């Protein structure tokens, strides 16, 4: 009963397009959890992974969660945090799109200070066997 209430609450929040939590709780599905990742590397200074997991029951997505994993060298780049994140549902297709933009503070190549470097990823997942659509980049 409590699990259903929590899932209903989370689904209600996700439907509004409010930001997703930074570290979502593991999904509990009656079918296998589906997962996809976007991996971005910036020079040899940092690695950014945006992971999206979702549940499909019948012909609909019943749960979705995101996670960001990062590693940095600590000399030229340091993690600042997640700057923008959201999850939205497309009512027409039943697909869900998750977005994250994070930030690292990195030394400029000429050594004159630091600059913000923003890796971002957007992943759309579908309730059928359509492969996830991934878009990503690194903004400086």
N, C-alpha and C positions, 0 to 999 in steps of 0.2 A: 504494500500500500504506500509506504513512504517513498520507495523508489519510483513508483508511478507518478506520485505528486511532484517529486524533484524533476523527473524527466518532463512532465507537463509544464512546470515552471520554467525550466531551461528552454524548452521549445517556444514558449510564449515570449521570452526575452529575445530569442534569436529571430523570431518572426518580426519583431519591431525594428530590427537592424541596429540594435544597441551594440556597443563593443563587446567582443568575446573576452572571456577571462584569459589572463596571461598563461596560466597553466591549467588546462581543463582537466576535470576528473576523468579517469578511464571510462570509456563507453561500455555499457553492458547491453549486449544484443543477443537475441535468440539465434541469429545467423552470424557467420564470421564477420568480424570488423574489417572493413576495407580501409587501406591506408595508402597515401601517396606522399611524396616528398619533392621539394624543390631545394637544390643545393647550389649555393653561390659562393665563390671564392674571390677575394680581392687581393691581388698580388700574392704575397706570402704572408699577409698581415692578419686576415681573419677568414673564418668560414661561417656561413649562415645557412641554417636548414629550417625550412618552414614545412611542418608536417601537418597534414589534414587527415583525420580519420572519420569514418561515417558508418552508420548502420542502415541497412535496407531490409524492410519487412514488406513482403509482397511487392507492390510496385511503388513504394514511397520511401523516402529517406526519413528515418525516425529519430536520428540523433547525429550530431556532428560536433567535433572537437578539434581545436588547433593547438599546436605547440611550436615554440621556437627554441632551437638549440644553437648555441654560438660558441665559438672558440676564437681567441685572439692571441697575438704574440705578446701583448702587454708592453711592447717597446715602441712600436709605430702606431698601433691601434688599440683602443680600449672600448669596451661595450658601454654604451650610454643607456640603452633600453629600447622598449617597443614604443614607437611614436604614434602609430595609428593602427587600429585593428577593427575588423567587423566581419559579420557573417550575415548574409541575406538569402532569402528564398525567392525563387522565381515561381510565382503561382501558376503560370501557364505551362511550364515544362516540368515542374517538380524538382528542378535542379537547385543546388545551393552553391553560392559563391562565397569563399573566404578570402580575406585580404589581410596582409600584415606589411607594415613598413617599420623597420627598426633603424637604429642609428648607432654608429661607431664614431668616436673621435679619433682622427688619424693625423699623424704628422704630415705636413706638406712636403713634397719631394725636395724643395729647396731648403728645408729646415727652418723656415721663417715663422712657424707656428703650427696650429692645428686647423683642421677643417672637418666638417660633418660629412660622413659618407653614409648613405642610406640605401641598404639593400631592401628590396620589396618583392613580394610575390602575391599573385592572385590565382586561386585554383577554383575551378568550377567542377563539381561532381554531380553525377546523374544517377537516378534510381534504377536504370537498366545497366547493361554491360558496356555502355559508351565509355571509352577511356576518358579520364579527367582532362580538362583543358587547363594548361598551365601557361602563365605569362609572368615574366620576372625581369628584374633589371637592378642596376646599381647607379644611384644618382650621386653626383659629387657637387 
